[in-house]
Amino acid sequence: MSVKNEINTSSITEYIERYNWKGVGTHDNPILIEDNDDLPQYLLFKTGEKYIEIKDIDIGGIIFEKCQNIILEDSILSLVKLKSCKDIIIKDNLIRDIKIILGANISIENNRFHTFFNIRLFTIIMFMLASISALMFFLSYIEILYFLRESAFILLVVSAVLFFIDIKEKKNTIFLSKKYRNNEFVKLEKLSKIRK
């Protein structure tokens, strides 16, 4: 059985027992939600003041509504949305979009923001390049298509280079849009000054 899309103060206690999540939701012993196949693609948290750490998840999005004391780290998400939240830390994630609607003491640190180019698309591109390369190499044994051998080799090299760039390090910015290459961190101070 998978976790329902909404996790609130009463249901989280049930999930702690059912999925063996560590912690009880206090400052000294926060609830730890880690890489878990049972999580749905989108989650809505309404957990009040419970202390929660969410780590190493890869889902579509998370919405925190009237939450406090949450740490979200080392995850891949398309959307993180905060509504009336405080004391939230979002760090070391790969995120497409963050939306904040009324909040206080929200820390966003060391996140990378991706636009069009995400991990799944990157994997598909590498797989397609390697497959096309193999097909071209196979077809190059036909006498009139011998020129495909060089093309297959070039595609294979490009695929290998892209693969090594991807696994080199998590903080790689080569495939990020120019907008985020030099400024990966959200500057909340500037936003708050503009609103005042």
JOZI-V151337 format. One record per backbone hydrogen bond with DSSP energy under -1.0 kcal/mol. CO is the residue of the C=O (numbers start at 0). NH is the residue of the N-H. If there is no record, write none. Layout:
CO|NH  CO|NH
//
This chain:
4|43  6|45  7|11  10|14  11|15  12|16  13|17  14|18  21|31  24|50  28|23  28|24  28|25  30|52  32|54  35|38  37|2  40|59  40|60  42|62  43|6  44|64  45|8  46|49  47|67  50|30  51|70  52|32  53|72  56|75  59|77  59|78  60|42  61|80  62|44  63|82  66|85  68|51  69|88  70|53  71|90  72|55  74|93  75|58  76|95  77|96  78|61  79|98  80|63  81|100  82|65  84|103  86|69  87|106  88|71  89|108  90|73  92|111  93|76  94|113  96|79  98|81  100|83  101|83  101|84  103|86  104|87  106|89  108|91  111|94  117|121  118|122  119|123  120|124  121|125  122|126  123|127  124|128  125|129  126|130  127|131  128|132  129|133  130|134  131|135  132|136  133|137  134|138  135|139  137|140  138|141  141|144  144|147  145|148  146|150  147|151  148|152  149|153  150|154  151|155  152|156  153|157  154|158  155|159  156|160  157|161  158|162  159|163  160|164  161|165  162|166  163|167  168|171  172|175  176|179  176|180  185|187  186|190  187|191  188|192  189|193  190|194  191|195
//
